[in-house]
Structure formats: C-alpha cells, structure tokens
Amino acid sequence: MVTSTAELSNRLALNVNETAMMLGCSRRHVYRMMESDELPFLLMGAHRWVPVGLLSDWLNARTIVGSAPPQGRRSPRALRV
C-alpha cells in the first residue's frame, strides 16, 4: 500500500483517497470538487482517478503568487482550492 506523498508523486494517477491525502483535505471534498467539475478526473468503470500531471497543473493554476496580500485583506492561511 502506498502511504507517503513521495511515493504518490511517482504514480501516473491517484485514486480519491490518495488525492485527498495529497491535497490535505477529506475524501468528501475531493468528490464534491469532482462532481462540480472543478477537479479533473478520469472515470474507469466505477473508479475515479486523478492524473498526477493534471493535478499538478490544476494546483499551479490556483497558486497565489505574491509577497503581500491586497490592502485591507488578511493573509490567507492556506491556498483556496
């Protein structure tokens, strides 16, 4: 069984549990993002897989770059996905 994020990054695709582990969120949240077409995935039979390359691109597109938050806003504690 794969348990470390280093091992997961060497895979071509991740299942829902592994995706949740990589993102640091719940399985339910991953399913919700898939259902709302926010998170790209492949459907193989009854199984949902997230290709690692697409997950990386998806995260990069949502990464906030900059040293200071806009005036009047708090600094985010975590990236919003």
C-alpha positions as CSV (number, residue, x, y, z in Angstrom):
1,M,0.0,0.0,0.0
2,V,1.3,3.5,-0.9
3,T,1.4,5.8,2.1
4,S,3.9,8.6,1.6
5,T,3.4,11.6,-0.7
6,A,6.8,11.0,-2.2
7,E,5.6,7.6,-3.4
8,L,2.4,9.1,-4.6
9,S,4.2,11.6,-6.8
10,N,5.8,8.8,-8.8
11,R,2.4,7.5,-9.9
12,L,0.6,8.3,-13.1
13,A,-2.8,8.7,-11.4
14,L,-4.2,8.8,-7.9
15,N,-7.5,7.4,-6.5
16,V,-9.8,9.6,-4.4
17,N,-8.1,8.6,-1.1
18,E,-4.7,9.4,-2.4
19,T,-5.8,12.7,-4.0
20,A,-7.3,13.7,-0.6
21,M,-4.0,12.8,1.1
22,M,-2.0,14.9,-1.4
23,L,-4.3,17.9,-1.1
24,G,-4.7,17.6,2.7
25,C,-8.5,17.5,2.5
26,S,-11.3,15.0,3.0
27,R,-12.4,12.4,0.5
28,R,-15.8,14.0,0.5
29,H,-14.3,17.3,-0.5
30,V,-12.5,15.6,-3.4
31,Y,-15.8,14.0,-4.5
32,R,-17.5,17.4,-4.3
33,M,-14.8,19.1,-6.5
34,M,-15.2,16.2,-9.0
35,E,-19.0,16.5,-9.0
36,S,-18.8,20.3,-9.7
37,D,-16.2,19.8,-12.5
38,E,-13.7,21.8,-10.5
39,L,-11.2,18.9,-10.3
40,P,-10.3,17.0,-13.4
41,F,-10.5,13.2,-13.2
42,L,-10.8,10.0,-15.3
43,L,-13.7,7.5,-14.8
44,M,-12.6,3.9,-15.3
45,G,-15.5,1.7,-14.6
46,A,-16.8,2.7,-11.1
47,H,-13.4,4.2,-10.1
48,R,-12.3,7.8,-10.3
49,W,-8.7,8.6,-11.0
50,V,-6.9,11.9,-11.0
51,P,-3.9,12.0,-13.3
52,V,-0.9,13.4,-11.4
53,G,0.1,15.7,-14.3
54,L,-3.4,17.3,-14.3
55,L,-3.4,17.6,-10.5
56,S,-0.1,19.5,-10.7
57,D,-1.4,21.8,-13.5
58,W,-4.6,22.3,-11.5
59,L,-2.7,23.3,-8.4
60,N,-0.4,25.6,-10.3
61,A,-3.3,27.4,-11.9
62,R,-4.7,28.1,-8.4
63,T,-1.5,29.1,-6.7
64,I,-1.5,32.6,-5.4
65,V,1.9,34.3,-6.1
66,G,3.0,37.4,-4.3
67,S,4.6,38.6,-1.1
68,A,1.8,40.8,0.4
69,P,-2.0,40.4,0.4
70,P,-4.1,43.2,-1.2
71,Q,-4.7,46.2,1.1
72,G,-7.5,45.6,3.7
73,R,-7.4,41.8,3.4
74,R,-5.9,39.2,5.7
75,S,-3.2,36.9,4.5
76,P,-4.7,33.5,3.6
77,R,-3.7,30.7,5.9
78,A,-3.9,28.2,3.1
79,L,-4.4,28.1,-0.6
80,R,-8.1,28.0,-1.5
81,V,-9.0,25.2,-3.8
